[in-house]
Amino acid sequence: MQVRPFGQVHWLGAGLSSVPGIRRLAMSEFPVTVWNRTLAKAQTALTDISADDAVARELDWARLASAIKPEDVVVSMLPASMHLRAAELCLENNAHFVTSSYISEEMAALDEPARAIGLCFVNECGLDPGLDHLLAHALLDSYRHSDIFDTENIIAFRSYCGGFPLHADDFAYKFSWSPLGVLKALVSPARWIAKGEERSTGTPYREIETYLVSGERFEAFPNRDSLPFVRQYGIDADWEIEDFVRGTLRLNGWAKAWQDIFDTVENATGEAGKQRLAELSEELWRQHQYAEGEADRVVLSVELGVKDKTGKQVWRRQYLLDSTGDERGSAMARLVSVPVSLVVEAILNGEVEAGVTPVPSDRGHVNRWIELLRRSGENIVVKELLTEPAV
């Protein structure tokens, strides 16, 4: 694949979830401009960065449009409603686009025009979605290349991710940004497979199950629509699936602590309901945001179990990421923005195919990025969970 000349990186949004990725790129060979609604926050993201080609700008869309050149990369860490505007600017200026958010229908519609002119529009490349995809591909690849691989086996896949305070209080959760998105997610429809049957719900938190991670008890429930990821992760149509779920992880006791919030969210309908959610979001932000310097924790568990035709467990493996905030930044910020920065590098190095895609899934990228994250200090381990011989 032809290596492209390095372009400018335009990073839009300098919130807490962006800073480690911004700093990683700014300290590398790639020129970076950080655009943010408030200039001071963009400047703060570049504190102690001495590179001449790392600059901060106040976000002005007209000024941004004139600054984007062919082969540049635009990273949108803005609210999801603004991603399409940024992506369309990229199409107009022959630039590439990256965001950690899920691929929306509107974004997917840009695949053909982006592909036609050789532009990479990479989405779903943060933590969840993002690292969970990488670990899922690593698991499926390991299984396909194992001695027990058989298309008649029965598989169970579970991927759960959560961020929470390292030292929890009675509320069992804290917020890094506006709680409104968390509240809306509580009543966002979910689909998954359980015990061989497709299931769905409009209130995912009503489906809470106990989930053990290295002996620690968590609460887990399905998130969004898991079914499209069956094929994306390389599970063929003729495989028998016992369980397949991508979900959210919470500390033990979270559901009990949040019961009043659940009741409010379920009854928030119409314009009055929207106003009540906005008010509740403000209340929660005042009462339960992270204190300055307070350590957070992120746990991501991606697990694949395999049974033979008789129902005997013959293979079970888990990728487990368990990271905490430290002097490098919060765990959530690192694990969202550093993978984004890896994708930016890959695009600038000509390693990513054109079109609207999630994070690259080929073995080379997956293994290399997992190793880079380990070397940077993230705790990613592989666990063999099968306790008895396969034969």
VMD Tcl script that draws the C-alpha trace (Angstrom):
set ca {
  {0.00 0.00 0.00}
  {1.39 3.39 -0.95}
  {2.53 5.53 2.00}
  {0.91 8.93 2.05}
  {2.82 12.08 3.01}
  {1.99 13.24 6.51}
  {-0.91 15.65 6.73}
  {-2.12 17.93 9.49}
  {-4.19 16.48 12.33}
  {-7.18 18.64 13.24}
  {-8.46 17.43 16.62}
  {-11.91 18.84 17.39}
  {-12.81 18.90 21.08}
  {-10.40 19.15 24.01}
  {-12.51 17.65 26.77}
  {-11.16 15.22 29.36}
  {-11.62 12.23 27.06}
  {-9.34 13.80 24.44}
  {-6.24 15.02 26.24}
  {-4.03 11.89 26.38}
  {-4.55 11.21 22.67}
  {-3.89 14.83 21.75}
  {-0.68 14.88 23.77}
  {0.51 11.58 22.32}
  {0.15 12.88 18.75}
  {1.54 16.30 19.60}
  {4.72 14.74 21.00}
  {5.16 12.66 17.85}
  {6.17 13.61 14.31}
  {2.64 14.58 13.30}
  {1.55 18.27 13.25}
  {-1.54 18.79 15.41}
  {-4.05 21.63 15.68}
  {-6.49 21.39 18.57}
  {-9.81 23.12 17.94}
  {-12.18 23.76 20.84}
  {-15.15 26.01 21.57}
  {-13.13 27.65 24.35}
  {-9.55 28.43 23.39}
  {-8.26 28.07 26.95}
  {-9.21 24.39 27.09}
  {-7.47 23.73 23.77}
  {-4.36 25.46 25.10}
  {-4.50 23.44 28.32}
  {-4.47 20.21 26.32}
  {-1.08 21.25 24.91}
  {0.45 22.35 28.23}
  {4.18 21.52 28.36}
  {4.18 20.45 24.70}
  {7.08 22.27 23.07}
  {6.51 21.16 19.47}
  {6.32 24.09 17.05}
  {3.63 22.34 15.00}
  {1.23 21.75 17.91}
  {-1.15 24.71 18.15}
  {-4.51 25.56 19.70}
  {-7.39 27.31 17.94}
  {-10.86 28.45 18.93}
  {-13.34 26.33 16.98}
  {-14.86 28.36 14.19}
  {-16.35 26.21 11.43}
  {-15.56 28.62 8.60}
  {-11.95 28.95 9.76}
  {-11.70 25.19 10.16}
  {-13.04 24.62 6.64}
  {-10.38 26.87 5.16}
  {-7.65 25.18 7.22}
  {-8.37 21.58 6.15}
  {-6.15 20.44 3.28}
  {-6.07 17.21 1.23}
  {-4.60 14.26 3.16}
  {-5.26 15.93 6.53}
  {-7.06 13.97 9.26}
  {-9.97 15.48 11.18}
  {-10.73 13.89 14.56}
  {-14.17 14.68 15.97}
  {-14.46 14.27 19.73}
  {-17.39 16.69 19.74}
  {-20.97 15.70 20.66}
  {-22.27 13.00 18.30}
  {-24.68 15.43 16.63}
  {-21.68 17.33 15.19}
  {-19.79 14.39 13.66}
  {-21.66 14.50 10.35}
  {-20.85 18.18 9.85}
  {-17.16 17.48 10.39}
  {-17.25 14.44 8.08}
  {-18.92 16.42 5.31}
  {-16.18 19.05 5.59}
  {-13.69 16.25 5.05}
  {-15.47 15.14 1.88}
  {-15.40 18.70 0.56}
  {-11.68 19.06 1.32}
  {-10.41 15.54 0.50}
  {-9.43 14.87 4.11}
  {-9.78 11.79 6.30}
  {-12.11 11.53 9.30}
  {-11.90 9.76 12.67}
  {-14.27 9.52 15.61}
  {-14.71 7.17 18.57}
  {-18.51 7.13 18.18}
  {-20.71 4.41 16.67}
  {-21.37 4.52 12.93}
  {-24.70 6.27 12.45}
  {-26.96 5.75 9.44}
  {-26.02 9.20 8.18}
  {-22.32 8.42 8.53}
  {-22.72 5.05 6.79}
  {-24.28 6.87 3.82}
  {-20.92 8.59 3.24}
  {-19.16 5.29 2.56}
  {-19.49 5.33 -1.22}
  {-18.42 8.95 -1.79}
  {-15.52 8.57 0.68}
  {-14.37 5.32 -0.91}
  {-14.62 6.81 -4.41}
  {-11.97 9.42 -3.63}
  {-9.83 7.25 -1.35}
  {-10.78 8.76 2.00}
  {-10.68 6.85 5.29}
  {-13.63 7.57 7.60}
  {-12.88 5.47 10.69}
  {-15.45 5.29 13.51}
  {-15.78 3.12 16.63}
  {-12.10 3.37 17.56}
  {-12.14 4.43 21.22}
  {-12.78 2.20 24.22}
  {-16.34 0.91 23.79}
  {-16.74 0.85 20.86}
  {-13.14 0.36 19.83}
  {-10.89 -1.66 22.10}
  {-13.74 -4.09 22.67}
  {-13.78 -4.70 18.90}
  {-10.01 -5.32 18.86}
  {-10.20 -7.84 21.70}
  {-13.21 -9.57 20.15}
  {-11.33 -10.01 16.86}
  {-8.29 -11.31 18.76}
  {-10.45 -13.92 20.50}
  {-12.22 -15.09 17.34}
  {-8.89 -15.27 15.51}
  {-7.40 -17.38 18.32}
  {-10.38 -19.74 18.27}
  {-10.32 -20.14 14.47}
  {-6.65 -21.11 14.64}
  {-7.07 -23.49 17.61}
  {-7.06 -27.27 17.42}
  {-10.66 -27.51 18.61}
  {-12.16 -25.24 15.95}
  {-15.24 -26.86 14.44}
  {-18.15 -25.16 12.68}
  {-20.51 -27.44 14.60}
  {-19.34 -26.13 17.98}
  {-21.60 -23.88 20.09}
  {-20.27 -20.47 21.07}
  {-21.02 -17.95 23.81}
  {-19.65 -14.42 23.47}
  {-19.85 -11.71 26.14}
  {-18.30 -8.25 26.08}
  {-18.89 -5.91 29.03}
  {-17.32 -2.52 29.67}
  {-17.71 0.04 32.44}
  {-16.07 3.07 33.97}
  {-16.54 4.02 37.63}
  {-14.68 5.62 40.56}
  {-11.75 3.64 41.91}
  {-13.04 4.25 45.43}
  {-16.84 4.06 45.27}
  {-19.37 5.73 47.53}
  {-23.00 4.71 48.12}
  {-23.99 6.04 44.69}
  {-21.60 3.54 43.03}
  {-20.86 5.85 40.10}
  {-19.45 9.25 39.11}
  {-19.59 11.38 35.98}
  {-16.75 12.73 33.83}
  {-19.15 14.72 31.61}
  {-22.85 15.56 31.38}
  {-25.00 12.76 32.85}
  {-27.72 13.31 30.25}
  {-26.27 10.75 27.83}
  {-26.11 8.13 30.59}
  {-29.75 8.79 31.50}
  {-30.92 8.45 27.90}
  {-28.95 5.22 27.48}
  {-30.97 3.67 30.31}
  {-34.03 3.59 28.05}
  {-32.32 2.99 24.70}
  {-33.51 -0.29 23.11}
  {-31.18 -3.28 23.26}
  {-31.03 -6.61 21.36}
  {-28.89 -9.63 22.17}
  {-28.88 -13.44 22.13}
  {-29.40 -15.44 25.33}
  {-29.78 -19.22 25.57}
  {-30.01 -19.46 21.81}
  {-32.85 -16.97 21.42}
  {-32.92 -13.36 20.28}
  {-34.08 -11.01 23.02}
  {-34.89 -7.30 23.11}
  {-35.90 -4.64 25.63}
  {-36.55 -0.93 25.86}
  {-35.20 -0.78 29.42}
  {-31.84 -2.62 29.39}
  {-31.10 -2.04 33.08}
  {-34.09 -4.24 33.92}
  {-32.01 -7.13 32.54}
  {-29.19 -6.83 35.08}
  {-27.23 -9.99 35.78}
  {-24.36 -10.69 38.14}
  {-21.07 -10.94 36.26}
  {-17.85 -12.12 37.90}
  {-14.50 -10.69 36.81}
  {-11.56 -12.42 38.50}
  {-13.83 -13.22 41.41}
  {-15.13 -9.64 41.77}
  {-18.89 -9.22 41.52}
  {-20.27 -6.67 39.03}
  {-23.69 -5.84 37.59}
  {-24.03 -6.20 33.82}
  {-26.78 -5.48 31.30}
  {-27.08 -5.37 27.47}
  {-26.23 -2.19 25.58}
  {-27.69 -1.13 22.22}
  {-28.05 -3.68 19.41}
  {-25.52 -6.51 19.71}
  {-26.69 -8.49 16.69}
  {-24.89 -6.58 13.88}
  {-21.59 -7.39 15.57}
  {-22.08 -11.13 15.15}
  {-20.96 -10.92 11.51}
  {-18.59 -8.00 12.11}
  {-16.60 -10.14 14.54}
  {-16.33 -12.96 12.00}
  {-18.96 -15.36 13.34}
  {-20.33 -17.25 10.34}
  {-24.04 -17.71 9.66}
  {-23.89 -21.48 10.17}
  {-22.37 -21.33 13.67}
  {-24.68 -22.13 16.58}
  {-24.79 -19.23 19.06}
  {-25.83 -19.84 22.64}
  {-25.14 -16.29 23.89}
  {-24.00 -13.08 22.23}
  {-24.12 -9.82 24.15}
  {-22.27 -6.51 24.23}
  {-23.12 -4.71 27.42}
  {-22.45 -2.27 30.22}
  {-20.66 -3.06 33.47}
  {-21.46 -1.38 36.77}
  {-20.24 -1.78 40.33}
  {-22.12 -4.17 42.57}
  {-24.93 -2.24 44.30}
  {-25.39 0.25 41.47}
  {-28.95 -0.82 40.60}
  {-30.15 -0.43 44.17}
  {-28.53 2.99 44.48}
  {-30.10 4.16 41.20}
  {-33.66 2.87 41.69}
  {-35.19 6.36 42.06}
  {-33.35 7.47 38.91}
  {-34.72 4.50 36.96}
  {-38.26 5.43 37.98}
  {-37.76 9.05 36.92}
  {-36.28 8.10 33.54}
  {-39.06 5.64 32.72}
  {-41.73 8.25 33.44}
  {-39.99 11.07 31.54}
  {-42.19 11.42 28.46}
  {-43.01 14.38 26.23}
  {-41.59 17.87 26.61}
  {-42.09 17.84 30.37}
  {-40.12 14.61 30.52}
  {-37.24 16.09 28.53}
  {-37.14 19.04 30.90}
  {-37.14 16.74 33.93}
  {-34.23 14.72 32.48}
  {-32.27 17.92 31.87}
  {-32.89 19.01 35.45}
  {-31.93 15.58 36.79}
  {-28.76 15.66 34.71}
  {-27.77 18.98 36.28}
  {-28.50 17.65 39.77}
  {-26.41 14.55 39.21}
  {-23.55 16.59 37.76}
  {-23.47 18.81 40.85}
  {-23.62 15.89 43.26}
  {-21.64 13.11 41.60}
  {-18.92 14.40 39.30}
  {-15.32 13.37 39.75}
  {-13.30 15.61 42.04}
  {-10.12 17.10 40.58}
  {-7.44 14.44 40.60}
  {-9.80 11.68 41.71}
  {-8.85 8.28 40.31}
  {-11.25 6.37 38.11}
  {-11.26 2.75 37.01}
  {-12.16 1.09 33.70}
  {-12.91 -2.62 33.36}
  {-13.40 -4.28 29.97}
  {-14.02 -8.02 29.80}
  {-14.33 -9.76 26.43}
  {-14.94 -13.50 26.69}
  {-15.51 -16.36 24.26}
  {-16.62 -19.81 25.35}
  {-16.96 -22.85 23.09}
  {-18.86 -26.10 23.65}
  {-18.85 -29.18 21.46}
  {-22.02 -30.84 20.11}
  {-22.53 -32.72 23.41}
  {-22.53 -29.49 25.40}
  {-19.08 -30.00 26.91}
  {-16.97 -26.87 27.36}
  {-13.85 -27.31 25.19}
  {-12.42 -23.76 24.95}
  {-12.90 -20.60 26.99}
  {-10.72 -17.51 26.90}
  {-11.03 -13.95 28.15}
  {-9.28 -10.68 27.43}
  {-9.42 -8.52 30.55}
  {-8.48 -4.86 30.74}
  {-8.48 -3.30 34.21}
  {-6.93 0.19 34.35}
  {-6.99 3.07 36.83}
  {-6.38 6.77 36.57}
  {-2.87 8.01 37.33}
  {-0.41 10.76 36.42}
  {-0.97 9.97 32.72}
  {-4.64 10.97 33.00}
  {-7.89 9.27 33.84}
  {-8.24 5.66 32.72}
  {-11.32 6.57 30.66}
  {-9.53 9.43 28.89}
  {-6.50 7.29 28.03}
  {-8.50 4.33 26.82}
  {-10.79 6.43 24.63}
  {-8.28 8.85 23.10}
  {-5.06 6.85 22.78}
  {-6.68 4.25 20.47}
  {-8.04 7.17 18.43}
  {-4.49 8.48 18.10}
  {-3.31 5.04 16.92}
  {-5.92 5.11 14.15}
  {-4.82 8.61 13.12}
  {-1.22 7.36 12.82}
  {-2.34 4.37 10.77}
  {-4.23 6.60 8.34}
  {-1.31 9.01 7.95}
  {0.98 6.03 7.33}
  {-1.32 4.71 4.59}
  {-2.33 1.57 6.52}
  {-6.13 1.93 6.46}
  {-8.52 1.12 3.63}
  {-10.86 3.79 2.27}
  {-14.53 4.09 3.20}
  {-16.63 4.33 6.35}
  {-15.37 1.61 8.68}
  {-15.00 0.68 12.33}
  {-11.53 0.25 13.84}
  {-9.35 -2.01 11.63}
  {-9.78 -5.69 12.45}
  {-6.88 -7.38 10.64}
  {-4.54 -9.44 12.78}
  {-1.57 -7.11 12.25}
  {-3.30 -4.02 13.59}
  {-5.07 -5.86 16.41}
  {-1.96 -7.54 17.83}
  {0.27 -4.49 17.37}
  {-2.15 -2.09 19.05}
  {-2.84 -4.41 21.97}
  {0.92 -4.68 22.52}
  {1.40 -0.89 22.23}
  {-1.27 -0.33 24.87}
  {0.36 -2.87 27.16}
  {3.73 -1.19 26.76}
  {2.15 2.17 27.57}
  {1.06 0.76 30.94}
  {-2.47 -0.50 30.32}
  {-3.25 -3.76 32.12}
  {-4.50 -6.10 29.36}
  {-4.23 -9.82 30.13}
  {-5.40 -13.01 28.47}
  {-6.97 -15.60 30.75}
  {-7.62 -19.23 29.97}
  {-10.90 -19.97 31.78}
  {-11.25 -23.61 30.85}
  {-10.47 -25.56 34.02}
  {-10.56 -29.08 32.59}
  {-8.75 -30.68 29.63}
  {-10.51 -30.36 26.29}
  {-10.05 -34.08 25.61}
}
mol new
graphics top color blue
foreach p $ca { graphics top sphere $p radius 0.5 }
foreach p [lrange $ca 0 end-1] q [lrange $ca 1 end] { graphics top cylinder $p $q radius 0.2 }
display resetview
